[in-house]
Every structure is written in structure tokens, then in C-alpha cells.
Amino acid sequence: MGGRDDVQEQLGTDLGDWNAGKSGAGQHGLVTAMACALFGIGCDIFMGSVDVRHQALNVTRTELLGARVVEVRSGSQTLKDAINEAMRNWIATSTTTH
């Protein structure tokens, strides 16, 4: 799935994300899910529908680690729209997410 170096690198990026709401496809979401599982932190990974289909194995792994994959079906259904949806979610839930 991912090695110690992947988790350590991601921790440097996500350490402050106590309830991480991240966007992106594939490896970033998977490693974020690994870091959150390591610390028992809730994690939502936002991915466009196109990326969910292309990254089906990583989606499965991410879910097995306990993260919730939020499939974004608006716009072009790619990373750009997943980022927009993640930002909307963060603004709406800013008191409980970081």
C-alpha cells in the first residue's frame, strides 16, 4: 500500500488536519487515509467521478483504511471539481474540520 516514507512525507503535509478533508485522486488520498488511520482521525477524500473510476483500486484501499471517499459528480467530475467541493465542505464545516 505505502511505506513508512510515504506516511512520514504526508504527515508533514497533513499533521494539522485533525479531521482531514482532502481532494485528489490516487496516491495522495491513499496516503492521507493511511496517516489518518494511524492516528485514529476521521478522513474524507474528495474525488471526481472520473478519477474514482480510474483509481478504483486506490479507492478500495482508501475505504479499507476507514476513510470516506466522496465522489464528486458536478462539472467535469475531475480533480478541479473535487477541490471545489472539498473547499465548499470545509467552509460549511469549519468548526469541526481543519
C-alpha positions in Angstrom: 0.0 0.0 0.0 2.5 2.6 1.1 5.7 2.7 3.0 6.9 4.5 6.1 8.4 7.2 4.0 5.1 7.9 2.3 3.3 8.3 5.6 6.1 10.5 7.0 6.0 12.7 4.0 2.2 13.0 4.1 2.3 13.7 7.9 4.4 16.7 7.1 1.7 18.0 4.9 -1.4 16.9 6.9 -0.4 17.0 10.5 -2.8 19.8 11.4 -5.7 18.1 9.7 -7.5 16.6 12.7 -10.5 15.8 10.5 -8.8 15.9 7.1 -10.9 16.8 4.1 -8.6 16.3 1.2 -9.1 16.3 -2.5 -7.3 14.4 -5.3 -7.0 11.1 -6.9 -4.9 8.1 -6.2 -1.8 8.2 -4.0 -2.4 11.4 -2.1 -5.8 10.3 -0.9 -4.5 6.8 -0.1 -1.5 8.1 2.0 -3.7 10.7 3.7 -6.1 7.8 4.7 -3.1 5.9 6.0 -1.9 8.8 8.2 -5.5 9.4 9.5 -5.9 5.6 10.3 -2.5 5.7 12.1 -3.8 8.4 14.4 -7.5 7.4 14.6 -8.6 10.6 12.8 -11.7 10.8 10.6 -10.9 11.4 6.9 -12.9 12.4 3.9 -11.3 12.1 0.5 -12.9 14.1 -2.3 -12.5 12.6 -5.8 -14.2 13.4 -9.1 -16.2 10.5 -10.6 -13.8 10.2 -13.5 -10.9 9.7 -11.0 -12.9 7.3 -8.9 -13.3 5.1 -12.0 -9.6 5.4 -13.0 -8.4 4.9 -9.4 -10.7 2.1 -8.4 -8.0 0.1 -6.6 -6.8 3.1 -4.6 -10.5 4.0 -3.7 -10.9 0.4 -2.3 -7.7 0.7 -0.3 -8.7 4.1 1.0 -12.0 2.8 2.1 -10.4 -0.2 3.8 -8.3 2.2 5.8 -11.5 3.8 7.2 -11.7 6.9 5.0 -14.8 8.0 3.3 -14.4 8.7 -0.4 -16.8 11.5 -1.5 -17.5 11.1 -5.2 -18.0 14.5 -6.9 -20.4 14.4 -9.8 -20.6 18.1 -10.7 -18.8 19.9 -13.5 -16.2 17.9 -15.4 -16.1 15.4 -12.4 -12.3 15.6 -12.1 -9.8 17.0 -9.7 -10.7 20.6 -10.2 -14.3 19.9 -9.2 -13.2 17.7 -6.3 -11.1 20.6 -4.9 -14.0 23.0 -5.2 -16.3 20.5 -3.4 -13.7 19.9 -0.7 -13.4 23.7 -0.2 -17.2 24.1 0.0 -17.4 21.3 2.6 -14.6 22.8 4.6 -16.3 26.3 4.7 -19.6 24.7 5.7 -18.0 22.6 8.4 -15.1 24.8 9.5 -15.9 24.5 13.2 -15.2 20.7 13.1 -12.6 20.4 10.3 -9.2 21.8 9.8 
